[in-house]
């Protein structure tokens, strides 16, 4: 009797599945193998309502999970897979080759795993598989919970993954160290995540700030859920970190390069107090909503979001910095682009008030043109006379410069000619015999002696002439002669 009672209780726990369960498993397996296009959502496990899915599969036999994995590997119609087994079902699944078949699948877009220990390494291997076409991955309340080490495995698996758009790690134990790895993923150009859910983990202020900094160059993440984490926002550090990333007001260029993608940030149910009365929080909320703002004619144009931020936080745009890039003429070429920018600004705020902080778009455009006139006075002098004088002076200088260039070229040619003649004479001397060199030396000595004698004779002659003139001009000498 006792044994019969024991057998009856075991049948309820699927040690001896009833005919309905066996038939359901067979039908599901057959549908997966035959690539039935009516089966797009599949549930594995007994913890959720099977009627919410197109098919379900529950077993405690490892071989049956291996069969199911092989069938999923060749299936092209399943788009959503949910794994939520009890412990006995999970033990059988882990002993099977189910994951081997799952890695071969390329049709599943959404994978949800709840309250089971499949292992972050195994999941990371799926994410790194070339066949993986997942767009959404949810790991809910895993047992054991995903910690910082598990987050590291997941990030490594996503390093070269360009397809995943949503990652939800709800109800786990990821802390500040795990945020460092997740932030590096957000800064990876290959990362295409648009939604990141870290609800109910162990992330504190430091981890939240790390995630905020990871979004500095990210242009894709739109939603970040940090609700129910131990975030205190001491001295508004967390809120200010996110505000700085969404709008860096240090310069117009920094504002333009800020993050214009994040439009949903959930810090609710944290230990941040008095959020509604916190000015820093209100500023962050304004920026977040601005990122999500739409233009009726252009949709969510991120360039329009950047323009709105510049208009909001830079009431007077300094045109002087444009003159640091080149000459006055080159700077003047930027004026049409500046005017065109204000025309784009008019379109960007077309659905809103054309008045931002007391300055209309037209007023700001005129102010920018005035600044150009102020910083480039020579190009805006009313009289044309000074401009004509400067132009004539410049023409004269250009002519003189061209003349000098021509003279320089002639001198260069003459120098080259002399250098060639010297080289030819040096070559001729080097080719002479010793006898010829001695003869040349004797001639040079003779010539120098002749020149020296000639010079001495010339000197004596000049002395004689001077002496004669002195005699003729000396009065005393005349008297003696008379």
C-alpha positions as CSV (number, residue, x, y, z in Angstrom):
1,X,0.0,0.0,0.0
2,X,2.7,2.3,1.0
3,X,4.6,1.6,-2.2
4,X,1.5,2.2,-4.3
5,X,0.9,5.5,-2.6
6,X,4.5,6.4,-3.2
7,X,4.2,5.5,-6.9
8,X,1.1,7.6,-7.2
9,X,2.8,10.7,-5.8
10,X,5.8,10.2,-8.1
11,X,3.5,10.1,-11.2
12,X,2.4,13.6,-10.3
13,X,6.0,14.8,-10.3
14,X,6.5,13.5,-13.8
15,X,8.6,10.4,-12.9
16,X,5.9,8.6,-14.8
17,X,4.3,11.2,-17.1
18,X,0.6,10.8,-17.9
19,X,-0.6,10.3,-21.4
20,X,-1.5,14.0,-21.9
21,X,2.0,15.2,-21.1
22,X,3.6,12.5,-23.3
23,X,1.3,13.4,-26.2
24,X,2.0,17.1,-25.8
25,X,5.8,16.5,-25.8
26,X,5.5,14.3,-28.9
27,X,3.4,16.9,-30.8
28,X,5.7,19.7,-29.8
29,X,8.8,17.8,-30.9
30,X,7.1,16.8,-34.1
31,X,6.1,20.4,-34.8
32,X,9.7,21.7,-34.1
33,X,11.2,19.0,-36.3
34,X,8.8,19.6,-39.2
35,X,9.4,23.3,-39.0
36,X,5.7,24.1,-38.4
37,X,5.2,27.8,-39.2
38,X,2.4,28.0,-36.6
39,X,4.9,27.4,-33.8
40,X,6.8,30.6,-33.1
41,X,6.8,30.8,-29.3
42,X,8.0,27.8,-27.4
43,X,8.0,27.2,-23.6
44,X,10.4,24.8,-21.9
45,X,9.4,24.0,-18.3
46,X,6.4,23.7,-16.1
47,X,6.4,27.0,-14.1
48,X,4.5,29.1,-16.6
49,X,1.1,28.7,-18.3
50,X,1.6,26.6,-21.5
51,X,-1.5,28.1,-23.0
52,X,0.3,31.5,-23.4
53,X,2.6,29.9,-26.0
54,X,2.2,28.1,-29.3
55,X,3.9,25.0,-27.9
56,X,5.4,23.7,-24.6
57,X,7.8,20.9,-23.6
58,X,8.3,19.4,-20.2
59,X,10.4,16.4,-19.4
60,X,12.8,15.0,-16.8
61,X,14.6,12.8,-19.4
62,X,17.9,14.2,-20.7
63,X,17.6,12.3,-24.0
64,X,14.3,14.0,-24.8
65,X,16.0,17.5,-24.3
66,X,18.8,16.4,-26.6
67,X,16.2,15.6,-29.3
68,X,14.4,18.9,-28.7
69,X,17.8,20.8,-29.0
70,X,18.6,19.0,-32.3
71,X,15.1,19.9,-33.6
72,X,15.5,23.6,-32.6
73,X,18.9,23.7,-34.3
74,X,17.3,23.2,-37.7
75,X,14.0,25.1,-37.1
76,X,13.5,28.4,-38.8
77,X,10.2,29.6,-37.4
78,X,10.6,29.7,-33.7
79,X,11.2,33.3,-32.7
80,X,10.7,33.3,-29.0
81,X,12.1,30.7,-26.5
82,X,11.3,30.7,-22.8
83,X,13.1,28.4,-20.4
84,X,11.5,28.1,-16.9
85,X,11.9,24.6,-15.6
86,X,11.8,23.2,-12.1
87,X,14.9,21.7,-10.5
88,X,14.4,18.2,-11.8
89,X,13.7,19.4,-15.3
90,X,16.7,21.7,-15.1
91,X,19.0,18.8,-14.0
92,X,17.9,16.7,-17.0
93,X,18.3,19.6,-19.4
94,X,21.9,20.4,-18.2
95,X,22.9,16.7,-18.7
96,X,21.6,16.8,-22.3
97,X,23.0,18.3,-25.5
98,X,20.2,20.8,-25.7
99,X,22.5,23.9,-25.7
100,X,24.5,22.3,-28.6
101,X,21.4,22.4,-30.8
102,X,20.4,25.8,-29.5
103,X,23.7,27.3,-30.7
104,X,22.8,26.2,-34.3
105,X,19.5,28.1,-34.4
106,X,19.4,31.4,-36.2
107,X,15.6,32.1,-36.1
108,X,15.1,32.8,-32.4
109,X,15.0,36.6,-31.7
110,X,14.0,36.5,-28.0
111,X,15.3,34.3,-25.3
112,X,14.1,34.4,-21.7
113,X,15.6,32.3,-18.9
114,X,14.1,32.4,-15.5
115,X,15.1,31.1,-12.1
116,X,17.5,28.4,-13.3
117,X,21.2,27.7,-13.3
118,X,22.2,27.3,-16.9
119,X,25.4,29.3,-16.3
120,X,26.6,32.6,-17.7
121,X,29.5,30.9,-19.5
122,X,27.1,28.7,-21.5
123,X,24.9,31.7,-22.3
124,X,27.9,33.8,-23.3
125,X,28.9,31.0,-25.7
126,X,25.5,31.3,-27.3
127,X,25.8,35.0,-27.7
128,X,29.3,34.7,-29.3
129,X,28.1,32.1,-31.8
130,X,28.0,33.3,-35.4
131,X,24.5,31.9,-35.8
132,X,23.1,33.9,-32.9
133,X,20.4,36.3,-34.1
134,X,19.0,37.2,-30.7
135,X,17.6,40.7,-30.4
136,X,16.4,40.3,-26.8
137,X,17.9,38.4,-23.9
138,X,16.3,38.2,-20.4
139,X,17.9,36.5,-17.4
140,X,15.5,36.8,-14.5
141,X,16.3,35.9,-10.9
142,X,18.9,33.3,-11.9
143,X,19.8,30.6,-9.4
144,X,22.5,31.3,-8.3
145,X,22.1,35.0,-9.1
146,X,24.4,36.5,-11.7
147,X,27.2,38.4,-9.9
148,X,30.1,40.5,-11.1
149,X,31.9,37.5,-12.5
150,X,28.9,36.4,-14.4
151,X,28.5,39.9,-15.8
152,X,32.1,39.6,-17.1
153,X,31.2,36.4,-19.0
154,X,28.2,38.0,-20.6
155,X,30.1,41.1,-21.6
156,X,32.8,38.9,-23.2
157,X,30.2,37.0,-25.1
158,X,28.7,40.3,-26.4
159,X,32.1,41.9,-27.4
160,X,31.6,41.2,-31.1
161,X,27.8,40.8,-31.0
162,X,26.2,43.5,-33.1
163,X,22.6,42.2,-33.1
164,X,21.4,42.1,-29.5
165,X,19.3,45.2,-28.8
166,X,17.8,44.4,-25.4
167,X,19.5,42.9,-22.3
168,X,17.5,42.5,-19.0
169,X,19.3,41.1,-16.0
170,X,16.5,41.5,-13.5
171,X,16.8,40.4,-9.9
172,X,20.4,39.4,-9.8
173,X,23.5,40.4,-7.7
174,X,25.5,42.6,-10.1
175,X,27.5,45.2,-8.2
176,X,29.8,48.1,-9.0
177,X,32.6,45.9,-10.4
178,X,30.1,44.4,-12.8
179,X,29.1,47.9,-13.9
180,X,32.7,48.6,-15.0
181,X,32.5,45.7,-17.5
182,X,29.0,46.7,-18.6
183,X,30.1,50.3,-19.1
184,X,33.0,49.1,-21.3
185,X,30.4,47.2,-23.3
186,X,28.3,50.4,-23.7
187,X,31.4,52.2,-25.0
188,X,32.1,49.4,-27.6
189,X,31.2,50.5,-31.1
190,X,29.9,47.0,-31.8
191,X,27.4,47.3,-29.0
192,X,23.8,47.9,-30.4
193,X,22.0,47.7,-27.1
194,X,18.9,50.0,-27.0
195,X,17.5,48.7,-23.7
196,X,19.4,47.7,-20.6
197,X,17.6,46.5,-17.5
198,X,19.5,46.2,-14.3
199,X,16.4,46.3,-12.0
200,X,17.0,45.0,-8.4
201,X,20.7,44.3,-8.3
202,X,23.4,45.5,-6.0
203,X,24.4,48.7,-7.8
204,X,25.3,51.7,-5.6
205,X,26.3,55.3,-6.4
206,X,29.7,54.4,-7.8
207,X,28.3,51.8,-10.2
208,X,25.6,54.2,-11.4
209,X,28.2,56.9,-12.1
210,X,30.3,54.3,-14.0
211,X,27.4,53.4,-16.2
212,X,26.7,57.1,-16.8
213,X,30.3,57.7,-17.9
214,X,30.0,54.6,-20.2
215,X,27.3,56.4,-22.1
216,X,29.5,59.4,-23.0
217,X,30.1,58.2,-26.6
218,X,27.1,55.9,-26.8
219,X,24.5,56.9,-29.4
220,X,22.2,53.8,-29.3
221,X,21.1,53.0,-25.8
222,X,17.6,54.5,-25.3
223,X,16.4,52.9,-22.0
224,X,18.3,52.2,-18.8
225,X,16.5,50.7,-15.8
226,X,18.4,51.0,-12.4
227,X,15.3,50.9,-10.2
228,X,15.4,49.1,-6.8
229,X,19.2,49.4,-6.4
230,X,20.9,50.8,-3.3
231,X,21.6,54.2,-5.0
232,X,21.7,57.1,-2.5
233,X,22.8,59.9,-4.9
234,X,25.0,61.5,-2.3
235,X,25.5,65.2,-3.1
236,X,23.6,64.6,-6.3
237,X,26.6,62.9,-7.7
238,X,24.6,60.3,-9.7
239,X,22.0,62.7,-11.1
240,X,24.7,65.2,-12.0
241,X,26.8,62.5,-13.7
242,X,23.8,61.5,-16.0
243,X,23.0,65.2,-16.6
244,X,26.6,65.9,-17.6
245,X,26.5,63.0,-20.1
246,X,23.2,64.1,-21.6
247,X,24.3,67.7,-21.9
248,X,27.9,68.9,-21.4
249,X,27.5,72.6,-21.2
250,X,31.2,73.5,-21.1
251,X,31.1,74.5,-24.8
252,X,28.9,74.5,-27.8
253,X,30.9,71.7,-29.3
254,X,30.7,69.6,-26.1
255,X,26.9,70.1,-26.0
256,X,26.7,69.0,-29.6
257,X,28.7,65.8,-28.9
258,X,26.7,64.9,-25.8
259,X,24.4,61.9,-25.5
260,X,21.1,62.6,-27.3
261,X,19.9,58.9,-27.4
262,X,19.0,58.0,-23.7
263,X,15.3,58.9,-23.3
264,X,14.3,56.6,-20.5
265,X,16.1,56.4,-17.1
266,X,14.5,54.7,-14.2
267,X,15.9,55.4,-10.7
268,X,12.6,54.8,-9.0
269,X,12.3,52.7,-5.8
270,X,15.9,53.6,-4.9
271,X,16.9,55.4,-1.7
272,X,17.0,58.8,-3.4
273,X,14.8,61.0,-1.5
274,X,12.7,64.0,-2.5
275,X,13.3,63.5,-6.2
276,X,10.4,65.8,-7.1
277,X,11.9,68.7,-5.1
278,X,15.5,68.1,-6.3
279,X,16.5,70.7,-8.8
280,X,19.3,68.5,-10.2
281,X,16.8,65.8,-10.7
282,X,14.4,68.1,-12.5
283,X,17.2,69.2,-14.8
284,X,17.9,65.5,-15.6
285,X,14.3,64.9,-16.3
286,X,14.2,67.8,-18.7
287,X,17.2,66.5,-20.6
288,X,15.8,63.0,-20.7
289,X,12.5,64.2,-22.1
290,X,14.3,66.4,-24.5
291,X,16.1,63.4,-25.9
292,X,12.8,61.7,-26.5
293,X,11.1,64.8,-28.0
294,X,9.6,64.5,-31.5
295,X,9.3,66.9,-34.4
296,X,6.1,66.3,-36.3
297,X,7.8,66.7,-39.7
298,X,11.1,65.1,-38.9
299,X,10.4,62.6,-36.1
300,X,13.1,62.0,-33.5
301,X,15.9,63.8,-35.3
302,X,18.9,63.7,-33.0
303,X,20.5,66.7,-34.7
304,X,17.3,68.7,-33.7
305,X,17.8,67.5,-30.1
306,X,21.3,68.8,-30.2
307,X,20.1,72.2,-31.6
308,X,17.5,72.5,-28.8
309,X,20.2,71.9,-26.2
310,X,22.5,74.5,-27.7
311,X,19.7,77.0,-27.8
312,X,18.7,76.3,-24.2
313,X,22.2,76.3,-22.6
314,X,24.1,78.7,-24.9
315,X,21.9,81.8,-25.2
316,X,24.7,83.8,-26.9
317,X,26.9,81.7,-29.2
318,X,30.4,83.1,-29.4
319,X,31.4,83.5,-33.0
320,X,35.0,84.5,-32.2
321,X,36.1,80.9,-31.9
322,X,35.4,80.4,-35.6
323,X,38.3,82.8,-36.4
324,X,40.8,80.5,-34.9
325,X,40.6,78.0,-37.8
326,X,42.3,80.2,-40.5
327,X,42.5,83.5,-42.3
328,X,39.8,86.2,-42.3
329,X,38.7,85.1,-45.8
330,X,38.4,81.4,-44.6
331,X,36.5,82.5,-41.5
332,X,34.1,84.5,-43.6
333,X,33.2,81.4,-45.6
334,X,31.7,80.0,-42.3
335,X,29.1,82.7,-42.2
336,X,26.6,81.0,-44.6
337,X,26.9,77.8,-42.6
338,X,26.1,79.7,-39.4
339,X,23.1,81.3,-41.0
340,X,21.9,77.9,-42.3
341,X,22.3,76.5,-38.8
342,X,19.8,79.0,-37.5
343,X,17.4,78.0,-40.3
344,X,17.7,74.4,-39.1
345,X,17.1,75.6,-35.6
346,X,13.9,77.3,-36.7
347,X,12.7,73.9,-38.1
348,X,13.9,72.1,-34.9
349,X,11.6,74.2,-32.7
350,X,8.8,74.6,-35.2
351,X,6.4,72.6,-33.1
352,X,7.4,74.5,-29.9
353,X,7.6,78.1,-28.9
354,X,10.0,80.1,-31.1
355,X,11.1,81.8,-27.9
356,X,13.8,80.2,-25.8
357,X,15.0,82.1,-22.7
358,X,13.9,85.4,-24.2
359,X,15.7,85.1,-27.5
360,X,14.0,84.3,-30.8
361,X,15.7,82.4,-33.5
362,X,15.7,85.4,-35.7
363,X,17.2,87.5,-33.0
364,X,20.0,85.1,-32.4
365,X,20.8,84.9,-36.1
366,X,21.1,88.6,-36.3
367,X,23.3,88.6,-33.2
368,X,25.6,86.0,-34.9
369,X,25.9,88.1,-38.0
370,X,26.7,91.2,-35.9
371,X,29.5,89.3,-34.1
372,X,31.0,88.4,-37.5
373,X,31.0,92.1,-38.4
374,X,32.5,93.0,-35.0
375,X,35.4,90.5,-35.2
376,X,36.2,91.2,-38.9
377,X,36.0,95.1,-39.2
378,X,38.2,95.4,-42.3
379,X,35.7,93.4,-44.3
380,X,32.8,95.6,-43.2
381,X,34.2,99.2,-43.6
382,X,31.6,101.4,-45.3
383,X,34.1,103.4,-47.5
384,X,35.9,101.6,-50.3
385,X,39.0,103.9,-50.3
386,X,41.0,102.2,-47.5
387,X,40.1,98.9,-49.0
388,X,41.4,100.1,-52.4
389,X,44.6,101.4,-50.9
390,X,45.2,98.1,-49.2
391,X,44.5,96.3,-52.4
392,X,47.0,98.4,-54.3
393,X,49.7,97.9,-51.6
394,X,49.1,94.2,-51.8
395,X,49.4,94.2,-55.6
396,X,52.7,96.2,-55.4
397,X,54.1,93.8,-52.8
398,X,53.0,90.8,-54.9
399,X,54.8,92.4,-58.0
400,X,58.0,93.0,-56.0
401,X,57.9,89.5,-54.6
402,X,57.6,88.1,-58.1
403,X,60.5,90.2,-59.3
404,X,62.7,89.0,-56.5
405,X,61.7,85.4,-57.3
406,X,62.9,85.9,-60.9
407,X,66.2,87.5,-59.8
408,X,66.8,84.8,-57.4
409,X,66.3,82.3,-60.2
410,X,68.9,84.0,-62.4
411,X,71.4,84.1,-59.6
412,X,70.8,80.5,-58.9
413,X,71.5,79.6,-62.5
414,X,74.8,81.7,-62.5
415,X,75.9,80.0,-59.3
416,X,75.2,76.6,-60.8
417,X,77.2,77.6,-63.9
418,X,80.2,78.7,-61.8
419,X,80.1,75.6,-59.8
420,X,80.2,73.5,-63.0
421,X,83.2,75.4,-64.2
422,X,85.0,75.0,-60.9
423,X,84.2,71.3,-61.0
424,X,85.6,71.0,-64.6
425,X,88.9,72.8,-63.6
426,X,89.2,70.6,-60.5
427,X,88.7,67.6,-62.7
428,X,91.3,68.9,-65.2
429,X,93.9,69.5,-62.4
430,X,93.3,66.1,-60.8
431,X,94.0,64.4,-64.2
432,X,97.3,66.2,-64.8
433,X,100.7,64.4,-64.4
434,X,103.3,65.4,-61.8
435,X,105.4,67.0,-64.5
436,X,102.5,69.1,-65.7
437,X,101.6,70.1,-62.2
438,X,105.3,71.3,-61.6
439,X,105.2,73.3,-64.8
440,X,101.9,74.9,-63.8
441,X,103.4,75.8,-60.4
442,X,106.5,77.3,-62.0
443,X,104.2,79.4,-64.3
444,X,102.2,80.6,-61.3
445,X,105.4,81.5,-59.4
446,X,106.8,83.4,-62.5
447,X,103.5,85.2,-63.0
448,X,103.5,86.2,-59.3
449,X,107.1,87.5,-59.5
450,X,106.3,89.4,-62.7
451,X,103.2,90.9,-61.0
452,X,105.3,91.8,-58.0
453,X,108.0,93.5,-60.2
454,X,105.4,95.3,-62.1
455,X,103.9,96.6,-58.9
456,X,107.3,97.8,-57.7
457,X,107.9,99.6,-60.9
458,X,104.5,101.2,-60.8
459,X,105.2,102.3,-57.2
460,X,108.6,103.9,-58.1
461,X,107.0,105.7,-61.0
462,X,104.3,107.2,-58.8
463,X,107.0,108.3,-56.3
464,X,108.9,110.1,-59.1
465,X,105.9,111.8,-60.4
466,X,105.0,113.1,-56.9
467,X,108.6,114.2,-56.3
468,X,108.5,116.2,-59.5
469,X,105.2,117.9,-58.7
470,X,106.5,118.8,-55.3
471,X,109.6,120.5,-56.8
472,X,107.5,122.5,-59.2
473,X,105.1,123.7,-56.5
474,X,107.8,124.6,-53.8
475,X,108.4,128.4,-53.9
476,X,111.8,128.3,-52.2
477,X,113.1,126.1,-54.9
478,X,112.3,128.7,-57.6
479,X,114.2,131.5,-55.8
480,X,117.3,129.5,-55.6
481,X,117.2,128.7,-59.3
482,X,116.7,132.4,-60.2
